[in-house]
């Protein structure tokens, strides 16, 4: 699998690029690009990795990203099986900051959108009724062209900027340190963990994939991901466990071992550290909400 690295998304017919994605799975490569990106998932489930954030995603997941923020919507393993009938569906909008010119963005009336662009450096995830509004606006964009598409985009940006159903994706202290030359290395590490987290994850194997000693790899990973490699693996496993607690009737012990933890106590400790709830509390809270 060749990593996408720095994506080339330029449109040859306009200042915006909007695409409807309808594929067996989303792009499985960890990548970034110099464009702002608004992406909404219409169909598909998996793990979303953005900067130092790791979360499950499902239909409705809607995120606005600033330029060069590394990201990946990786579908569950079932989507990659040859016999799978599963598919994904989404809409993505790309544009650069100067798509209407730097002077236009500098106008006083554009201050809310200027602030939106600043906040998008950490990524912004939208929830509640705003998700449906954004989906409808993106569908409208797909049907539009020319000047109408520009007007629709400005209306959409105004909705994003003024929404109260939003929160940052990455942590407050996140600093984007990724470079094009390093993306392939991180892609190999992500692939290794996402494909093997249910089993034993070997630090030596991850370090070998990165072409480093174990000590150098640990320092490198923490600098790039804003967390230790051990914490990264635990978050992937807990994300899978959360999904299992919601979607299955397996016992907590079964889920713990299926998620890759060697002991139930280790699973419970990590689960509460990451979610602030015990597995039982998490399951009950979801069932109550539904």
C-alpha positions as CSV (number, residue, x, y, z in Angstrom):
1,X,0.0,0.0,0.0
2,X,1.6,3.3,-1.1
3,X,0.9,6.2,1.3
4,X,-0.9,9.2,0.0
5,X,1.5,11.6,1.7
6,X,0.8,15.1,0.5
7,X,-2.4,15.0,-1.5
8,X,-2.9,16.9,-4.8
9,X,-6.6,18.0,-4.8
10,X,-6.5,21.0,-7.1
11,X,-9.6,21.5,-9.3
12,X,-9.0,22.5,-12.9
13,X,-12.4,24.0,-13.3
14,X,-13.0,26.1,-10.2
15,X,-11.6,27.4,-6.9
16,X,-13.4,24.7,-4.9
17,X,-13.3,20.9,-5.1
18,X,-16.3,18.9,-3.8
19,X,-16.5,15.1,-4.1
20,X,-19.0,12.5,-3.3
21,X,-17.2,9.4,-2.1
22,X,-18.9,6.0,-2.7
23,X,-16.3,3.3,-2.3
24,X,-15.7,0.0,-0.5
25,X,-13.7,1.9,2.1
26,X,-12.3,5.4,2.7
27,X,-8.7,6.3,1.8
28,X,-6.7,4.2,4.3
29,X,-3.6,6.4,4.2
30,X,-2.5,8.8,6.9
31,X,-2.0,12.1,5.0
32,X,-2.4,15.8,4.9
33,X,-2.7,18.6,2.3
34,X,-2.6,22.4,2.1
35,X,-6.4,22.7,1.8
36,X,-9.2,23.3,4.3
37,X,-11.4,20.2,4.4
38,X,-15.0,19.7,5.4
39,X,-15.9,16.0,5.5
40,X,-19.2,14.3,6.5
41,X,-19.7,10.5,6.7
42,X,-23.0,9.3,5.3
43,X,-22.2,5.6,5.5
44,X,-19.4,3.6,7.1
45,X,-17.8,3.0,10.5
46,X,-14.2,2.8,11.8
47,X,-11.5,4.8,13.6
48,X,-10.8,8.5,13.0
49,X,-7.3,9.7,13.6
50,X,-6.7,13.4,13.5
51,X,-3.5,14.9,14.9
52,X,-3.3,13.4,18.4
53,X,-7.0,12.5,18.5
54,X,-8.3,8.9,18.2
55,X,-12.1,8.4,18.0
56,X,-14.6,6.0,16.5
57,X,-16.6,7.3,13.6
58,X,-20.0,6.4,12.3
59,X,-22.6,8.0,9.9
60,X,-23.1,11.6,10.8
61,X,-19.4,12.2,11.8
62,X,-18.7,15.7,10.5
63,X,-15.3,17.4,10.8
64,X,-13.7,20.7,9.5
65,X,-9.9,20.6,9.2
66,X,-7.4,23.4,8.6
67,X,-4.5,23.0,6.2
68,X,-1.8,20.4,6.8
69,X,-3.5,18.7,9.7
70,X,-2.7,15.0,9.4
71,X,-5.8,12.8,9.3
72,X,-7.2,9.4,8.5
73,X,-10.7,7.9,8.5
74,X,-9.9,4.2,8.6
75,X,-12.7,1.8,8.2
76,X,-13.1,-1.4,10.3
77,X,-11.3,-4.5,9.1
78,X,-14.5,-5.9,7.7
79,X,-14.6,-3.3,5.0
80,X,-11.3,-4.6,3.6
81,X,-12.3,-8.2,3.2
82,X,-12.7,-9.4,-0.4
83,X,-16.1,-10.9,0.3
84,X,-17.4,-7.9,2.1
85,X,-20.6,-6.3,0.9
86,X,-20.0,-3.2,3.1
87,X,-19.4,0.2,1.5
88,X,-18.8,3.8,2.5
89,X,-20.4,7.0,1.5
90,X,-19.4,10.6,2.3
91,X,-19.1,14.1,0.9
92,X,-15.9,16.2,1.2
93,X,-15.2,19.8,0.3
94,X,-11.7,21.2,-0.3
95,X,-10.6,24.8,-0.7
96,X,-7.6,26.9,0.0
97,X,-7.6,30.0,2.2
98,X,-7.3,32.4,-0.8
99,X,-10.0,30.8,-2.9
100,X,-11.6,34.2,-3.0
101,X,-8.4,36.2,-2.6
102,X,-6.6,37.3,0.5
103,X,-8.2,40.8,0.4
104,X,-11.8,39.4,0.6
105,X,-11.0,37.4,3.7
106,X,-9.6,40.5,5.3
107,X,-12.8,42.4,5.2
108,X,-14.4,43.2,8.6
109,X,-17.5,41.2,7.8
110,X,-15.3,38.1,7.5
111,X,-14.1,38.1,11.1
112,X,-16.2,35.1,12.2
113,X,-14.8,33.1,9.3
114,X,-11.3,34.3,10.0
115,X,-11.7,32.9,13.6
116,X,-13.2,29.7,12.2
117,X,-10.0,29.2,10.1
118,X,-7.8,29.8,13.2
119,X,-9.8,27.2,15.2
120,X,-9.6,24.7,12.4
121,X,-5.9,24.2,13.1
122,X,-7.0,21.8,15.8
123,X,-9.9,20.4,13.8
124,X,-13.5,21.0,14.6
125,X,-16.1,18.3,15.0
126,X,-19.8,19.2,14.7
127,X,-22.7,17.5,16.5
128,X,-26.5,17.9,17.1
129,X,-28.7,19.5,14.5
130,X,-25.8,21.2,12.9
131,X,-24.7,17.8,11.4
132,X,-27.9,17.6,9.3
133,X,-27.7,21.2,8.3
134,X,-24.1,20.7,7.0
135,X,-25.0,17.5,5.2
136,X,-27.9,19.3,3.4
137,X,-25.6,22.2,2.5
138,X,-23.0,19.8,1.1
139,X,-25.6,18.0,-1.0
140,X,-26.7,21.4,-2.3
141,X,-23.1,22.2,-3.2
142,X,-22.8,19.0,-5.2
143,X,-25.8,20.1,-7.3
144,X,-24.5,23.7,-7.8
145,X,-21.7,25.1,-10.0
146,X,-20.2,28.4,-11.0
147,X,-21.1,31.5,-9.0
148,X,-23.9,29.6,-7.2
149,X,-21.3,27.2,-5.7
150,X,-19.3,30.2,-4.3
151,X,-22.4,31.6,-2.7
152,X,-23.3,28.2,-1.2
153,X,-19.8,27.8,0.2
154,X,-19.9,31.2,1.9
155,X,-23.3,30.3,3.5
156,X,-21.8,27.0,4.7
157,X,-18.8,28.7,6.2
158,X,-21.1,31.2,8.0
159,X,-23.0,28.2,9.4
160,X,-19.7,26.5,10.6
161,X,-18.4,29.8,12.1
162,X,-21.6,30.5,14.1
163,X,-22.5,27.0,15.2
164,X,-22.6,26.2,18.9
165,X,-22.7,22.5,18.2
166,X,-18.9,22.2,17.8
167,X,-15.8,21.4,19.7
168,X,-12.1,21.0,18.9
169,X,-10.8,17.6,17.8
170,X,-7.1,17.7,19.0
171,X,-5.9,18.5,22.4
172,X,-5.3,22.0,23.6
173,X,-1.5,21.5,23.5
174,X,-1.4,19.8,20.1
175,X,1.3,21.2,17.8
176,X,1.4,19.9,14.2
177,X,5.0,18.7,13.6
178,X,4.5,16.4,10.7
179,X,6.5,16.7,7.5
180,X,6.0,15.1,4.1
181,X,9.2,13.1,4.5
182,X,7.9,11.5,7.7
183,X,4.4,10.5,6.7
184,X,5.3,7.1,5.3
185,X,7.0,6.2,8.5
186,X,3.9,7.1,10.6
187,X,1.7,5.3,8.1
188,X,3.6,2.1,8.6
189,X,3.2,2.4,12.4
190,X,-0.5,3.2,12.2
191,X,-1.1,0.2,9.9
192,X,0.8,-2.1,12.2
193,X,-1.2,-1.1,15.3
194,X,-4.6,-0.9,13.5
195,X,-4.1,-4.4,12.0
196,X,-2.7,-6.1,15.2
197,X,-4.1,-4.3,18.2
198,X,-6.2,-7.4,19.2
199,X,-2.9,-9.3,19.7
200,X,0.4,-8.5,21.3
201,X,1.9,-5.2,20.0
202,X,5.7,-5.4,20.1
203,X,7.6,-2.1,20.7
204,X,10.6,-3.6,18.9
205,X,8.5,-4.4,15.8
206,X,7.1,-0.8,15.7
207,X,10.6,0.6,16.1
208,X,11.9,-1.6,13.4
209,X,9.2,-0.4,11.0
210,X,10.3,3.2,11.8
211,X,13.9,2.3,11.3
212,X,14.9,3.3,14.8
213,X,16.1,1.9,18.1
214,X,13.3,1.4,20.7
215,X,14.5,4.4,22.7
216,X,14.8,6.7,19.7
217,X,11.4,5.5,18.5
218,X,9.7,6.3,21.8
219,X,11.0,9.8,21.8
220,X,10.1,10.3,18.1
221,X,6.6,9.0,18.5
222,X,5.8,11.1,21.5
223,X,7.1,14.2,19.8
224,X,5.0,13.6,16.7
225,X,1.8,12.2,18.2
226,X,1.7,14.2,21.5
227,X,1.4,10.9,23.4
228,X,3.4,7.8,24.1
229,X,3.3,4.8,21.8
230,X,1.8,2.8,24.7
231,X,-1.0,5.3,25.2
232,X,-1.6,5.3,21.4
233,X,-2.1,1.6,21.4
234,X,-4.4,1.7,24.5
235,X,-6.6,4.4,22.9
236,X,-7.0,2.3,19.7
237,X,-8.0,-0.7,21.9
238,X,-10.3,1.3,24.1
239,X,-12.0,2.7,21.0
240,X,-12.7,-0.8,19.8
241,X,-13.9,-1.8,23.2
242,X,-16.4,1.1,23.3
243,X,-17.9,0.0,20.1
244,X,-18.2,-3.5,21.3
245,X,-19.9,-2.4,24.5
246,X,-22.5,-0.6,22.4
247,X,-23.0,-3.0,19.6
248,X,-22.7,-6.5,21.3
249,X,-23.9,-8.3,24.3
250,X,-20.5,-9.7,25.1
251,X,-19.4,-9.7,28.7
252,X,-16.9,-7.0,29.8
253,X,-14.3,-9.7,30.3
254,X,-14.8,-11.0,26.7
255,X,-14.5,-7.5,25.3
256,X,-11.3,-6.8,27.3
257,X,-9.5,-9.8,25.9
258,X,-10.9,-9.3,22.4
259,X,-9.6,-5.7,22.5
260,X,-6.1,-6.9,23.1
261,X,-5.7,-6.4,26.8
262,X,-3.9,-9.2,28.7
263,X,-5.7,-8.8,32.0
264,X,-9.2,-7.5,33.0
265,X,-7.6,-5.1,35.6
266,X,-5.4,-3.5,33.0
267,X,-8.4,-3.1,30.7
268,X,-10.6,-1.5,33.4
269,X,-7.7,0.8,34.5
270,X,-7.1,2.0,30.9
271,X,-10.8,2.3,30.1
272,X,-11.5,4.6,33.0
273,X,-8.3,6.7,32.3
274,X,-9.4,7.3,28.7
275,X,-13.2,7.6,29.0
276,X,-13.5,8.7,32.7
277,X,-16.1,5.8,33.1
278,X,-15.9,2.1,33.9
279,X,-16.9,-0.2,31.1
280,X,-20.2,-1.0,32.9
281,X,-21.0,2.7,33.4
282,X,-20.2,3.4,29.7
283,X,-22.6,0.6,28.5
284,X,-25.4,1.7,30.9
285,X,-25.0,5.3,30.0
286,X,-25.4,4.5,26.3
287,X,-28.4,2.2,26.8
288,X,-30.1,4.9,29.0
289,X,-29.4,7.6,26.4
290,X,-31.0,5.4,23.6
